[in-house]
Amino acid sequence: MAQIAPPSKVKRVTDNDRYVVPNTRTGGWDIVKAGHRRATGHAKTMKEAITHARRAVRKDGGGELRIVNRAGKLTESNTIAPPKRRAA
C-alpha cells in the first residue's frame, strides 16, 4: 500500500495558479489557469506569456506561476504575491 503524505505536506493547487505552456498546434505560448483545459491567454513568445501570466496571478490575489518547457517538463515555479493595498 502506498504511503500518502500528511495533508500539511501536500501542495494544494489554488484557483489563482497559472501555467505557461507551449502551444503545439498554433505555435507560441498559452497561459492556462490551474484545473482548466482552455487557455486564458496566448502570446508569441515565452517572455510575453510569463509577463501576462504574472499580471493575471497578481490581479487575482497572488498564487503560483509554473512554466513548462517544450519537452513538457516543469522548469520553473514562482510564487507571486498579492498586490499591495494602498493606504486610505
ABEGO torsion letter per residue (X at the ends): XBBBBBAAABBBBBAABBBBBBBAAAEEBBBBBBGBABBABBBABAAAAAAAAAAAAAAAGEEBBBBBBAAGBBABBBBBBBBBBBBX
